[in-house]
Amino acid sequence: MFTPAEVVEKSKEYTFVSWSAQGIWNPVPMERGDGVYVWDANGKRYLDWSSQLVNVNIGHSHPHVVRAIQEQAAKLCYVEPSSTTGPRARLGELLAEVTPGSLSKTLFANGGTDAVENAMKIARLYTGKQKILTRWRSYHGGTFAAASAGGDPRRLANEPGVPWIVRLPDPYAYRNPAYRGRTQEEGDLVVADMIEEIVQMEGPEYCAAIMLESYSGTSGILQPSPVFFKRISEICAKYGLLFIADEVMSGFGRTGEWFGIDHYPDVKVDIMALAKGITAGYVPLGATVVSEEIAQHFDKNTLWAGLTYSSHTLAMAAGVATIEVYRNENLIERSRELGKVLRKGLMDLAEKHPVIGDIRGTGLHQMIEIVKNRATREPMSDFNKPMTDAMKQAAKNLKDNGLSTFVRWNMIFNTPPLVITEAQLQEGLQILDAALDKLDAYYEG
Ligand SMILES: Cc1ncc(COP(=O)(O)O)c(C=O)c1O
């Protein structure tokens, strides 16, 4: 239809790109994907080291899901949400099976943002209370309330946002001063105590829920020890708050468990927000799963939430087929095992490259934090500032050498599809090694 150059030119002329000044957008026109690889319109191959936006967990063009979508499209693409379909019934049942605890009933949406919006709405409707408490370093979506909920700077231009969000300190052992001179667990308990005090000061009788990314993502995979989540659960129980787990990024095997929160068995989850890996990005879909008690509340009380595309038939079929792939190909276990290979590879790189200040995460959900100096931990690019030349060059170098990933401030994400092989992991680590060689030139230690 168009030459690759025309695709770029017309995309720039007629479409907007998210979260960016439009003039600096210089997209690569992409054409096809297969497994862990994607190809651009000029035939160049990239190893997808970030699963696009950490969603294409089963790799690209998986035949089982492609077939399920094609077969469903040929039969029925869409019915309005108060009708129902076989795929919807099955996906609801599957989500009740794979999610933890008494989570059992799902409201479907179009993506993570509206799954989070619905989670907050449900918490407020169910408790009759208003405030939702969230972390500073977190992202929960792009609409008004979801953007306010995330502390991520993508919220700033939208402020003042909704007034009922209260932000909490982060269990960021590498940088939060609460951890100085303390072990991770000791620091986690200090941060949890600070959170308890905030609940007291905000008035528990006005607080509906604490919402956390249960295994954090774009904010830098800041993950506390189990004592932190145990204390959060205790605080929720003590003061009558619900706990909302945002699993939009960490769900569906990313961290080597079905859900990030499965690493913390002591936690009671009341509401879970899902998206991304639920269909591995093949068709947009979000989901808000609630506990039995909350589900029962809405037997008699109206659920004031809805969307034209809630329970979209094609998305339901894609979701069922995607969960079948996770199960049939043991992708959760695979992520756990290959995560160890990835961690070993990143640790070997840290031996060689002083710019690696910290490595965080587990399963196929890991990141490296790039610093100018290991002793001072000064970041190679500052939080919420334009990327420095050093980081820009590293991102370009990765792309030029055929590795597509997500580079943010001083963080490089290593979140490939769960179908990646050990050999492909090594291929990615080699490309990363070469980019780190260049970054070492900026080290000031
Ligand atoms: C933890 C988390 N919650 C919510 C969202 C928003 O999801 P979406 O972009 O599908 O609306 C994201 C997106 O990256 C996310 O990482």
The ligand as a Gaussian input file, in Angstrom:
#p B3LYP/6-31G(d) Opt

LIG

0 1
 C        0.783000      -1.520000      36.375000
 C       -0.002000      -0.887000      35.270000
 N       -1.278000      -0.548000      35.479000
 C       -2.034000       0.006000      34.503000
 C       -1.514000       0.256000      33.261000
 C       -2.368000       0.873000      32.193000
 O       -2.673000      -0.083000      31.222000
 P       -3.121000       0.334000      29.728000
 O       -1.980000       1.057000      29.131000
 O       -3.434000      -0.992000      29.088000
 O       -4.345000       1.161000      29.843000
 C       -0.179000      -0.086000      32.992000
 C        0.414000       0.180000      31.666000
 O        1.597000       0.076000      31.444000
 C        0.602000      -0.670000      34.034000
 O        1.882000      -0.999000      33.836000

